[in-house]
Amino acid sequence: MPGAARAKDELRDLAKEISACRICVEEPLAAPLPHEPRPVIQLSDQARICICGQAPGTRVHKSGRPFTDPSGDRLRQWMGVDADTFYDATKVAIVPMGLCFPGLDSKGGDLPPRRECRAHWHDRIFAAMPQIELILVIGQYAQAYHLGRDKKKSLTETVGNWREYLEAERCPAVVPMPHPSWRNNSWLKKNAWFESELLPVLQQKIARLL
Protein backbone atom coordinates (compact mmCIF):
# COMPACT_ATOMS: atom_id res chain seq x y z
CA MET A 1 0.00 0.00 0.00
CA PRO A 2 1.47 3.42 -0.94
CA GLY A 3 2.49 5.62 1.99
CA ALA A 4 -0.19 8.28 1.40
CA ALA A 5 -2.97 5.68 1.27
CA ARG A 6 -1.66 3.97 4.41
CA ALA A 7 -1.52 7.29 6.28
CA LYS A 8 -5.08 8.10 5.20
CA ASP A 9 -6.32 4.71 6.44
CA GLU A 10 -4.50 5.13 9.76
CA LEU A 11 -6.03 8.56 10.27
CA ARG A 12 -9.49 7.20 9.44
CA ASP A 13 -8.99 4.41 12.00
CA LEU A 14 -7.86 6.95 14.59
CA ALA A 15 -10.95 9.06 13.95
CA LYS A 16 -13.13 5.99 14.54
CA GLU A 17 -11.36 5.30 17.84
CA ILE A 18 -11.88 8.88 18.95
CA SER A 19 -15.57 8.90 18.03
CA ALA A 20 -16.09 5.84 20.24
CA CYS A 21 -14.01 7.17 23.16
CA ARG A 22 -15.51 6.79 26.65
CA ILE A 23 -12.36 7.11 28.75
CA CYS A 24 -13.63 10.10 30.76
CA VAL A 25 -16.73 8.10 31.72
CA GLU A 26 -15.31 4.61 32.22
CA GLU A 27 -11.72 5.39 33.31
CA PRO A 28 -11.77 9.05 34.43
CA LEU A 29 -8.77 10.74 36.05
CA ALA A 30 -11.18 12.57 38.38
CA ALA A 31 -14.98 12.87 38.50
CA PRO A 32 -16.47 11.24 35.39
CA LEU A 33 -17.91 13.31 32.56
CA PRO A 34 -21.46 14.23 33.67
CA HIS A 35 -23.05 13.47 30.30
CA GLU A 36 -22.65 11.17 27.31
CA PRO A 37 -19.36 11.80 25.47
CA ARG A 38 -19.53 13.42 22.04
CA PRO A 39 -16.03 14.08 20.66
CA VAL A 40 -15.96 17.02 18.24
CA ILE A 41 -12.89 17.09 16.03
CA GLN A 42 -11.90 17.65 12.39
CA LEU A 43 -8.93 15.51 11.37
CA SER A 44 -7.16 15.73 8.02
CA ASP A 45 -4.37 14.10 6.05
CA GLN A 46 -4.17 17.12 3.72
CA ALA A 47 -4.80 20.31 5.71
CA ARG A 48 -1.76 22.51 6.33
CA ILE A 49 -3.54 24.58 8.98
CA CYS A 50 -4.74 23.33 12.37
CA ILE A 51 -6.83 25.09 14.99
CA CYS A 52 -6.21 23.94 18.56
CA GLY A 53 -8.61 25.50 21.04
CA GLN A 54 -9.97 24.64 24.45
CA ALA A 55 -13.04 22.36 24.30
CA PRO A 56 -16.51 22.29 22.75
CA GLY A 57 -19.15 24.44 24.44
CA THR A 58 -22.85 23.68 24.84
CA ARG A 59 -23.80 24.71 21.29
CA VAL A 60 -21.00 22.69 19.72
CA HIS A 61 -21.88 19.69 21.89
CA LYS A 62 -25.40 19.91 20.52
CA SER A 63 -24.40 20.41 16.86
CA GLY A 64 -21.46 17.99 16.80
CA ARG A 65 -19.57 20.47 14.62
CA PRO A 66 -16.69 22.66 15.88
CA PHE A 67 -17.16 26.40 16.41
CA THR A 68 -20.86 26.55 15.50
CA ASP A 69 -21.32 29.56 17.75
CA PRO A 70 -20.50 33.31 17.85
CA SER A 71 -16.91 32.47 18.84
CA GLY A 72 -16.60 30.55 15.58
CA ASP A 73 -17.91 33.53 13.62
CA ARG A 74 -15.25 35.75 15.16
CA LEU A 75 -12.51 33.17 14.68
CA ARG A 76 -13.32 32.85 10.98
CA GLN A 77 -13.22 36.64 10.73
CA TRP A 78 -9.82 36.68 12.44
CA MET A 79 -8.54 34.07 10.00
CA GLY A 80 -10.01 35.77 6.94
CA VAL A 81 -11.85 32.64 5.77
CA ASP A 82 -15.46 31.75 5.08
CA ALA A 83 -17.39 28.87 6.61
CA ASP A 84 -16.97 26.64 3.55
CA THR A 85 -13.18 26.91 3.80
CA PHE A 86 -13.20 26.55 7.58
CA TYR A 87 -15.16 23.29 7.48
CA ASP A 88 -13.24 21.85 4.52
CA ALA A 89 -11.13 19.12 6.13
CA THR A 90 -8.71 19.20 3.20
CA LYS A 91 -7.82 22.76 4.22
CA VAL A 92 -8.29 23.07 7.99
CA ALA A 93 -7.94 20.57 10.83
CA ILE A 94 -9.52 21.32 14.21
CA VAL A 95 -8.23 19.63 17.38
CA PRO A 96 -9.45 21.04 20.72
CA MET A 97 -7.54 20.17 23.88
CA GLY A 98 -10.73 18.63 25.26
CA LEU A 99 -12.52 16.64 22.60
CA CYS A 100 -15.87 16.63 24.41
CA PHE A 101 -17.87 19.34 26.17
CA PRO A 102 -16.51 19.14 29.75
CA GLY A 103 -19.64 20.39 31.51
CA LEU A 104 -20.37 23.56 33.49
CA ASP A 105 -19.02 24.79 36.81
CA SER A 106 -21.14 26.14 39.67
CA LYS A 107 -21.21 29.61 38.08
CA GLY A 108 -22.38 28.36 34.69
CA GLY A 109 -19.01 28.63 32.98
CA ASP A 110 -17.35 25.86 31.01
CA LEU A 111 -15.11 23.53 32.99
CA PRO A 112 -11.48 23.07 31.85
CA PRO A 113 -10.75 20.52 29.11
CA ARG A 114 -10.68 16.93 30.32
CA ARG A 115 -7.11 15.82 31.06
CA GLU A 116 -7.82 12.39 29.60
CA CYS A 117 -7.86 13.82 26.07
CA ARG A 118 -4.36 15.26 26.17
CA ALA A 119 -2.98 12.20 27.93
CA HIS A 120 -4.50 9.65 25.55
CA TRP A 121 -5.05 11.30 22.18
CA HIS A 122 -3.08 14.42 21.33
CA ASP A 123 0.37 12.98 20.70
CA ARG A 124 -1.20 10.32 18.46
CA ILE A 125 -3.30 12.87 16.61
CA PHE A 126 -0.44 15.18 15.70
CA ALA A 127 1.86 12.28 14.84
CA ALA A 128 -0.83 11.23 12.36
CA MET A 129 -0.94 14.69 10.74
CA PRO A 130 2.71 15.47 9.90
CA GLN A 131 1.70 17.71 6.99
CA ILE A 132 0.45 20.48 9.31
CA GLU A 133 2.51 23.67 8.83
CA LEU A 134 0.65 26.17 11.03
CA ILE A 135 -1.17 25.72 14.34
CA LEU A 136 -3.37 28.40 15.87
CA VAL A 137 -3.17 27.79 19.61
CA ILE A 138 -6.19 29.37 21.28
CA GLY A 139 -6.12 29.84 25.03
CA GLN A 140 -3.81 28.74 27.82
CA TYR A 141 -4.44 24.98 27.63
CA ALA A 142 -3.53 24.74 23.95
CA GLN A 143 -0.56 27.03 24.49
CA ALA A 144 0.72 24.86 27.34
CA TYR A 145 0.60 21.76 25.12
CA HIS A 146 2.02 23.22 21.91
CA LEU A 147 4.55 25.67 23.39
CA GLY A 148 5.66 23.77 26.47
CA ARG A 149 8.47 25.59 28.26
CA ASP A 150 8.33 28.39 25.70
CA LYS A 151 4.93 29.48 27.01
CA LYS A 152 5.13 32.72 28.98
CA LYS A 153 3.70 33.36 32.44
CA SER A 154 0.40 34.80 31.22
CA LEU A 155 -1.78 34.51 28.14
CA THR A 156 -1.25 38.20 27.36
CA GLU A 157 2.53 37.80 27.47
CA THR A 158 2.38 34.63 25.39
CA VAL A 159 0.19 36.18 22.69
CA GLY A 160 2.22 39.39 22.86
CA ASN A 161 5.31 37.41 21.86
CA TRP A 162 3.61 35.94 18.79
CA ARG A 163 6.40 37.04 16.43
CA GLU A 164 8.91 35.06 18.49
CA TYR A 165 6.93 31.87 17.93
CA LEU A 166 5.97 32.52 14.32
CA GLU A 167 9.51 33.39 13.26
CA ALA A 168 11.18 30.59 15.22
CA GLU A 169 12.58 27.65 13.32
CA ARG A 170 9.85 25.30 14.39
CA CYS A 171 7.64 23.14 12.25
CA PRO A 172 4.76 23.46 12.41
CA ALA A 173 4.77 27.19 13.09
CA VAL A 174 2.65 28.26 16.07
CA VAL A 175 0.59 31.42 16.56
CA PRO A 176 -0.80 31.93 20.08
CA MET A 177 -4.21 33.61 20.29
CA PRO A 178 -6.86 34.50 22.89
CA HIS A 179 -10.19 32.74 22.76
CA PRO A 180 -12.59 34.50 20.35
CA SER A 181 -15.34 34.52 22.97
CA TRP A 182 -17.25 37.73 23.76
CA ARG A 183 -15.86 37.32 27.28
CA ASN A 184 -12.55 38.55 25.88
CA ASN A 185 -13.93 41.82 24.46
CA SER A 186 -12.27 43.84 27.22
CA TRP A 187 -8.95 42.07 26.57
CA LEU A 188 -9.20 42.93 22.87
CA LYS A 189 -9.84 46.59 23.68
CA LYS A 190 -6.84 46.72 26.01
CA ASN A 191 -4.61 44.95 23.49
CA ALA A 192 -5.47 46.65 20.20
CA TRP A 193 -2.18 45.43 18.70
CA PHE A 194 -3.73 41.96 18.38
CA GLU A 195 -6.11 43.06 15.63
CA SER A 196 -3.89 45.76 14.10
CA GLU A 197 -0.57 43.86 14.05
CA LEU A 198 -1.06 40.11 14.54
CA LEU A 199 -4.17 39.46 12.47
CA PRO A 200 -2.93 40.97 9.17
CA VAL A 201 0.20 38.79 9.33
CA LEU A 202 -1.84 35.73 10.30
CA GLN A 203 -4.32 36.26 7.47
CA GLN A 204 -1.51 36.59 4.93
CA LYS A 205 0.08 33.34 6.12
CA ILE A 206 -3.25 31.50 6.06
CA ALA A 207 -3.98 32.76 2.55
CA ARG A 208 -0.60 31.44 1.36
CA LEU A 209 -1.17 28.02 2.93
CA LEU A 210 -4.63 27.73 1.43
Secondary structure as UniProt FT lines:
FT   HELIX           3..19
FT   HELIX           23..26
FT   STRAND          49..52
FT   HELIX           58..63
FT   TURN            66..67
FT   HELIX           70..79
FT   HELIX           83..86
FT   TURN            89..91
FT   STRAND          92..94
FT   TURN            106..107
FT   HELIX           115..117
FT   HELIX           118..122
FT   HELIX           123..127
FT   TURN            130..131
FT   STRAND          134..138
FT   HELIX           140..147
FT   HELIX           148..150
FT   HELIX           155..160
FT   HELIX           162..167
FT   STRAND          173..177
FT   HELIX           182..184
FT   HELIX           185..190
FT   TURN            191..192
FT   HELIX           194..198
FT   HELIX           199..209
//
